[in-house]
Amino acid sequence: MKRAYTKPISETSEADYFPLAKMAWDEDCPDQDITSVSLFSPDQKAIAYLNAREEGILCGSGVTEVLSKLSDGDLQFNFFFKDGEKFAKGDMIAEIHGSLLSMLRVERILLNFLQYLSGISTSTRKIVDQYGSKGIMILDTRKTLPGYRKLAKYAVYCGGGSNHRLDLSEMAMIKDNHLALFGSAKIPVGKIRSNFPGRIVELEIDSLDQLEDALEAEPDVLMLDNFNIPDTRAAFQRIKEKNPKILIECSGRITPEKLEALSEFPGVGVSMGYLTHTTRFLDLGLDIRT
């Protein structure tokens, strides 16, 4: 199964985490941790265990490279699982050795990143395990928190999902607000191909009335937005007859419950803002011992 329309977000770097981690670092402790510095000495050492309180898929371990530097190298992180790997409830995911004050300083920042991104990976994996085998490509969207776009899409990938475009520059998508300004879809498709040859062009339609004109425009991807199942079935059959090279994508408030009905259309992509904007933090805990 293809894992991306363009380039998959299959890995991240320290630079992808740094702006957000540094912002969280400054936000969480603008001066001093007045609780911890009152209770413990700067030279006190500790060990912490990152434990899973429910099963899930790990994502976000790369943030520790930034946190280690921000804490002046006072912490050493040792993970027993890699991003994308499944752990069980009760598993020890990682150990942290070093300064007790630094450990307490990074605790909430570390958990926020890991719980959020692992939550996305875990919910994605559940959906992919159930419906990916039926030939549906589970796609993410650009419905992400500002600054978290690449990390959220990486989390979808770690969960076995597929990546839609990362940004507006990567591929073209002609949506209803674009199409309303032209008499035919062939005009905007042609303009984009002329200005950016070689880029993928996706065209969104929201009714069967637009289908024939859309097929004449020959986009690379045809999105069926908010189609009911009978209309999806009719569009699917017509696209396969007219131009089977066009990729078909379904979208529009799609939740896991709606995927069962779409599983009758093998090979379609299903874009789900649900993957990233309906995320529950995964239950992870950090237990510190001196």
N, C-alpha and C positions, 0 to 999 in steps of 0.2 A: 504494500500500500504506500502510495506517495505521501511524504510527510510535510510537504510545503508547496505552495504555489510558486514561490521564488526561492529564496535561500532559507533553509531551516535554521531556527535558533537552537542549535544543538549544543552550544557551549557559551560560556561567559568568561569575562576577564575581571581582574581587580578593578579596572576602570569603569566597568558597568555598575559595580556596587558603590564605589567611593563617594560620589556626590550625595547619594541618599544616606549612606552610613555616616558620613561626616555631618550632614544636616541633623540626623538623629542624635549623634553624639553631642553636638552643641545645644540642641533643643532640650535634651534630657538632663544636662548638668551644666548650666551656663557659668557656674562658679565652682562650688564644691558639693560633694555628696555629704551633706551635713550630718546625716545619720551615721554613715559608715566611718567617717573620719573621727567622729566622737567616740566610737566604740572600739575601733581596732587600730593597731599600729601599722605604719607603712611597711615594715619588714615582715609582717605576718604572712605566711604562705598557706595555701589551701588547695584542695582538689574538688572539682565539681563534676557531676555526672548528668549528662543530658539524657533523660529517660522518656520513652514513649508511653503515654497514658492511653493510647489507642493505636491501632494499626494504621499504617499509611505509607506514602511514597516520599522519600526524602528529597528536598530541594532547597537550595539556598546556602549550602555549606561554604560557598566561595566568599561570603561576607566576612568570614573569620580572618581572611588575609588582611582586610582593612582594619578590623577591630584589633588585631594583634599589633599593627603599626600605630594605631591611635593610642593604644595603651603602652607605647614605648617598649614593645617586646616583652612585657611582663607576663604574657600569657602564651601557653602552648596548647594548641587544639589537636586532638587526635580522634578522628572520626572512624567508626567501625562500619559505616555504610557509605556508599557513594550516592551522589545525586541520581535519582531515577530508580534506586533500589528500594525494595519493599521491606519494611520492618513490622514486627508484631507488637502487640500491646505488651509492655513490660520489658522490651528490649532496651539495652543501653546503646544509644546512638553515638555518643562521643564522651570523651574525657577531656577536662581542661585542667591544666596545672599552672600554678604561678601565684602572683600576688592576690591576696584576699580582697584588697581594696579595688584592684582592677577588675576582678571577677564580679564583684557587686556592681561595679560601674557599667559593665557591658551586659549584664544579665537580661534586662528588659529589651535592649536593642537587638541582641542575638535572638531572643525568643520571638520578637515581632517579625523579623525577617523569615526565620525558619517556619514558624507557625503559619504565616500568610502564604508563602510560596509552596510549602508542603501541602497546605490545604488545597491549593489549586491543582497540584500534581495528583493528589489523592482522589479528588472528585473527578478529574479527567480520566484517571485510570479506570475507575468504576464504570464510566460511560463507555470507554473504548473496549474494555473487556466484554461488555454486554452487546455492543452494537458494531464494533469494528470488524468482528468476524463475519458480519452480514454484508460486508462490502461498502459500508458508509465511511467516508473520510470525515472525521470530527475536527472541525476548524475553529480556531479562535477568532477574535475580532480586535478592533482598536478601542474597545470599551474597557480601558484600563485606567488606573490611577495615574495622574501626571507624574512623570519621572520613572514609573515602574514598568513602562511598556515592554522593554526588552526582557526584563526579569520575569514578568508575568507570562510572556510568550515562551520563554525558556521553561518555565514551570509546566506549561501545557505540554511542551515537547517531552519533558521528563516523565510526564504521566502517560505518554504514548499517543498524545494528540498531534494534530498537524497545524502548521502555522499559515495563516492568511498573510497578507502584506504587512510588513512591519510599520510602514509609514506611507504618506501620500506620494513620496518620490519613487517608491520601489516599483509600483505597478499602477495602472490607471483603472479607475472604477467609475463608470458613468451611472450616476444615481438619478432618482426621479427629479431632483431639483436641476440637474444638468439637462436631462432629456426634455423637460418641459419647455426649454428655450429653443428647441429645434423641431422642425416638422417631421424629421425621420431620424432614426437611430444611425443610419448610414453616415450622416454628416459628422456628428461628434466622433464616431469610431474612425472615420477617415482622417479627420484633423489630428487625432492623437497618433495614429500610425505615421502620418506625415511628419509630425514634430518629434516623435520619439520612436523611431523604427526599432523593432526588436523587443519592445516592452510588451508585457502581457496586458491585454485590454479586457476588462470585465464590464458587462452591461446588465443593469438591473431593470427588470420589468415587474409590474404588480398586477397584471391581468392577462388573460389569454388574448385579448384584443390586440395586445402589443407584440404577440409572439411572431407573426409572419414578418413584420418589419424588422424585428430583432434578428431573425434568422438571415434575412437579406444582408444585414450589416456584418455578419460573420465575425462576432467577437470570439475571443479565446475562451471566455467563461460567460455563461448566461445564468444570472441569478434570478430565481423565482422567489420574489419577496411576498411573504404572507399569503401564499397560495394554499387553498384547501387541498385535501387529498385527491378528489376527483379531477380538479384542474391540474394538479401536479402530474397525475397519471396521463392526462391528455397531452400536456406539454412535453413530458418525458418521451412519449411515443413519437410525437411529431419531430422533436429534435433528433432522435435516433434515426428517423427516416430521412430527414432533410440533410443533416450534417452531423454524423456521429463523432466527428473530431471535436466538436464543441463540448467543453466540460460543463456539467450542470451543477448548480449550487442552490440549495434551499436555505432560506433565512426567514427571520421574523418571529421573535418571541418564542424560540424553540427551547423547550425544557426536555429533560430526560424522558418524561412521560410521552412526549410527541414523537420520539425517535422510533418507537415500535412501528407506527404507521408508515414512516419513511423508509423502513428497512426493505420494503418491496421494490425499491429503486436502487439496485446495485450500482456502485461506482459514483454515486452523487456525493458532493461535498455538502456538509451541513455546518453552517457557521453559527456558533453559539456564544453570544455575549455572556450567557449564563456561566461559562467556565471561569470568567474572571470577575464579573461584577456581582456574583451571588456566592462569594467565597466565605466559608466558615474557617476560622483559625483552627488548625489541627491541635489537639491537646498534647503538648509537650511540656516537660517540666525540667528545671535545672535545680539539682540538689547539691548544695555546697557543704563540704566537710573540711574541718581543719586537720 
